[in-house]
Amino acid sequence: MEISGIISAIVIGIVIGVLGRLVVPGRQRIGLLLTIVVGIVAALAGTLLAARFGLAETRGVDWAEWGVQTALAAVGVVALDRAAGGRRRR
């Protein structure tokens, strides 16, 4: 992967992390940095999943790939939020 690919993955990851956080209802107890990390991981994993299932090669905007990435980010935000909630209650 070239440096431009890494930079674009980070930028897309930030957007995906924010979208994933917006999809989850209520207040989340994780910070912005963790949201960005979740978004970057979700963007990379979503791209791999979309390529695996043939959703990455479409004309125009890859809405299916973005949907997979956003869903993975939402799952990651919920998982970290629940983990953070469990730690703070003790």
SVG drawing of the C-alpha trace seen along z (x, -y; Angstrom):
<svg xmlns="http://www.w3.org/2000/svg" viewBox="-31 -13 35 26">
<polyline fill="none" stroke="black" stroke-width="0.4" points="0.0,0.0 1.4,-3.4 1.5,-6.4 -1.4,-8.0 -3.5,-4.9 -2.6,-5.0 -3.5,-8.7 -6.8,-8.2 -7.6,-5.2 -7.0,-7.5 -9.2,-10.2 -12.0,-7.8 -11.5,-6.1 -12.2,-9.4 -15.4,-9.9 -16.5,-6.3 -15.8,-6.5 -17.9,-9.7 -20.7,-8.1 -20.6,-4.9 -20.9,-7.0 -23.8,-9.0 -25.7,-5.7 -25.5,-4.5 -28.3,-6.1 -27.6,-7.8 -24.4,-9.1 -21.2,-7.1 -18.6,-7.0 -15.6,-6.7 -13.5,-9.6 -12.8,-11.0 -9.5,-9.3 -11.0,-5.9 -13.8,-6.8 -11.2,-7.6 -9.3,-4.4 -12.5,-2.4 -13.3,-4.2 -9.9,-3.4 -10.1,0.3 -13.7,0.4 -12.7,-1.3 -9.9,1.2 -11.9,4.3 -15.0,3.0 -12.8,2.6 -11.6,6.2 -15.1,7.6 -16.5,5.6 -13.7,6.9 -14.3,10.5 -18.0,10.3 -17.6,8.4 -19.0,5.1 -15.8,3.0 -15.8,2.9 -18.8,0.7 -19.2,-2.3 -19.5,-5.6 -19.7,-5.9 -19.2,-2.6 -22.3,-2.9 -22.3,0.8 -18.7,0.6 -19.4,-2.5 -22.5,-0.8 -20.3,2.2 -17.7,-0.2 -20.2,-2.3 -21.9,0.8 -18.6,2.2 -17.8,-1.2 -21.1,-1.2 -20.5,2.2 -17.0,1.2 -18.4,-2.0 -21.0,0.0 -18.5,2.7 -16.0,0.1 -18.8,-1.9 -20.0,1.2 -16.5,2.1 -15.9,-1.5 -19.2,-1.4 -18.3,1.8 -15.0,0.4 -16.4,-2.9 -19.2,-1.2 -16.7,0.5"/>
</svg>
